[in-house]
Amino acid sequence: MNARSERAATGSVVIEVLGIDSAMRELTGLVVLLKDAVDSGASVGFLPPMAEAEGQAYWRSVVEAVREGSCVLLGAREADGTLVGTAQLLLATRPNGSHRAEVAKVMVHTKARRRGIGRALMLAIEARARGLGRTTLVLDTRRGDPSEGLYTAVGYTLAGVIPRYARSANGALDPSALYYRLLTEGDQP
């Protein structure tokens, strides 16, 4: 992946780094994407109905993390420029964690799913991690969600499950699955 973009396997989607300016220009699209994920039941830290102001505040905090250098934000765009997915790489900032990062908020709009965009985002985020010397990646997701299939398909290993971890829209307390991946040279799934 070059510094700015990479073509996904679908051929019609471009994965790119969203810097401070591009993320702020895309704020409305980012909120639409987050709202779609929340409304479709994704476990991304929010419960429906999510107010637009809540989504804007969240993405502004992500932009601040990008500004501080603790977050890499990737976006997936259709050929017409529509934002259809995102992924974040949250960089550990303490000296003993300079080799690790957390993969977060991997989201693909419901209208764009099942086309390889999630996989393309995961591979692009791993390429960025390698470029930054981050060789231990972690992530979490609700146990039983379809995202678990994606994560295992690209090489993540289940480390464990925490019961009653996150509240769902229906009020249930769902378990969270914790995954990790150790990156080595040339270990693409």
SULNORGI-V970172 format. One record per pair of residues at least 4 apart in sequence whose ideal C-beta (glycine too) atoms are under 6 Angstrom apart, sorted by the first residue. I is the first residue (numbers start at 0). J is the second residue. D is the distance in Angstrom with one decimal. If there is no record, write none. Layout:
BEGIN
i=I j=J d=D
i=I j=J d=D
END
This chain:
BEGIN
i=0 j=5 d=4.1
i=0 j=123 d=5.6
i=0 j=126 d=4.2
i=3 j=15 d=5.8
i=4 j=13 d=5.1
i=4 j=15 d=4.2
i=5 j=14 d=4.9
i=5 j=123 d=5.4
i=7 j=12 d=4.3
i=7 j=14 d=5.8
i=7 j=119 d=3.4
i=8 j=115 d=4.8
i=9 j=114 d=5.1
i=9 j=115 d=5.1
i=11 j=78 d=5.1
i=12 j=75 d=5.2
i=12 j=116 d=5.6
i=13 j=76 d=5.1
i=14 j=73 d=5.8
i=14 j=75 d=5.3
i=14 j=119 d=5.5
i=14 j=123 d=4.3
i=15 j=74 d=5.7
i=17 j=21 d=4.8
i=17 j=22 d=4.4
i=17 j=72 d=4.5
i=17 j=74 d=4.6
i=19 j=62 d=5.8
i=19 j=65 d=5.6
i=19 j=66 d=5.4
i=22 j=62 d=4.9
i=22 j=72 d=5.9
i=25 j=29 d=5.5
i=25 j=82 d=5.8
i=26 j=58 d=5.8
i=28 j=82 d=4.0
i=29 j=58 d=4.6
i=30 j=51 d=6.0
i=30 j=54 d=3.8
i=30 j=55 d=5.8
i=32 j=106 d=5.7
i=32 j=108 d=5.8
i=33 j=54 d=5.0
i=34 j=38 d=5.9
i=34 j=49 d=5.5
i=34 j=54 d=5.9
i=35 j=108 d=5.2
i=35 j=109 d=5.7
i=36 j=41 d=4.0
i=36 j=43 d=5.3
i=36 j=106 d=4.5
i=37 j=45 d=4.7
i=37 j=47 d=5.3
i=37 j=49 d=4.7
i=38 j=47 d=5.3
i=39 j=109 d=5.1
i=42 j=141 d=3.8
i=42 j=165 d=5.5
i=43 j=104 d=5.8
i=45 j=49 d=4.9
i=46 j=168 d=5.5
i=47 j=168 d=5.3
i=49 j=53 d=5.4
i=49 j=54 d=5.8
i=64 j=69 d=4.9
i=64 j=70 d=3.6
i=65 j=70 d=5.0
i=65 j=72 d=5.5
i=69 j=90 d=5.2
i=69 j=92 d=5.5
i=70 j=87 d=5.7
i=70 j=89 d=5.6
i=71 j=88 d=4.1
i=71 j=127 d=5.3
i=72 j=87 d=5.5
i=73 j=86 d=4.8
i=73 j=123 d=5.6
i=73 j=124 d=6.0
i=74 j=82 d=5.4
i=74 j=85 d=5.4
i=75 j=83 d=5.3
i=75 j=84 d=3.5
i=75 j=116 d=5.1
i=75 j=120 d=5.8
i=76 j=80 d=5.7
i=76 j=82 d=5.8
i=77 j=81 d=4.4
i=77 j=83 d=5.6
i=83 j=108 d=4.7
i=83 j=111 d=3.9
i=84 j=107 d=4.2
i=84 j=116 d=4.9
i=84 j=120 d=5.5
i=85 j=106 d=5.4
i=86 j=105 d=4.5
i=86 j=120 d=4.1
i=86 j=124 d=4.8
i=87 j=103 d=4.5
i=87 j=104 d=5.0
i=88 j=100 d=5.0
i=88 j=124 d=5.2
i=88 j=127 d=5.8
i=88 j=128 d=5.8
i=89 j=100 d=6.0
i=89 j=101 d=4.3
i=89 j=103 d=5.4
i=90 j=100 d=5.0
i=91 j=96 d=3.1
i=91 j=99 d=4.9
i=98 j=134 d=5.4
i=98 j=135 d=5.7
i=99 j=135 d=4.0
i=100 j=128 d=5.6
i=100 j=133 d=4.2
i=100 j=136 d=5.8
i=101 j=137 d=5.3
i=102 j=124 d=5.7
i=102 j=136 d=5.6
i=102 j=138 d=4.1
i=105 j=120 d=5.8
i=107 j=111 d=5.5
i=107 j=112 d=5.2
i=107 j=116 d=4.8
i=107 j=117 d=5.1
i=111 j=116 d=5.7
i=115 j=119 d=5.8
i=117 j=149 d=5.1
i=121 j=153 d=4.8
i=128 j=133 d=4.0
i=128 j=136 d=5.9
i=129 j=182 d=5.7
i=134 j=182 d=4.6
i=135 j=181 d=5.9
i=136 j=180 d=4.7
i=137 j=179 d=5.0
i=138 j=178 d=5.2
i=139 j=175 d=5.0
i=139 j=177 d=5.1
i=140 j=144 d=5.4
i=140 j=146 d=4.7
i=140 j=176 d=5.6
i=141 j=173 d=5.1
i=142 j=160 d=5.5
i=142 j=174 d=4.0
i=142 j=176 d=4.5
i=150 j=155 d=4.1
i=150 j=178 d=5.3
i=151 j=155 d=5.9
i=153 j=188 d=4.8
i=154 j=180 d=5.4
i=154 j=188 d=4.4
i=155 j=178 d=4.0
i=155 j=180 d=4.7
i=156 j=179 d=5.8
i=157 j=178 d=5.8
i=158 j=177 d=4.6
i=158 j=179 d=5.3
i=159 j=177 d=5.3
i=160 j=174 d=5.0
i=160 j=176 d=5.2
i=161 j=175 d=4.9
i=162 j=174 d=4.9
i=163 j=172 d=3.9
i=164 j=174 d=5.8
i=164 j=175 d=3.7
i=165 j=173 d=5.5
i=165 j=175 d=5.7
i=166 j=172 d=5.9
i=167 j=171 d=4.8
i=167 j=173 d=5.3
END
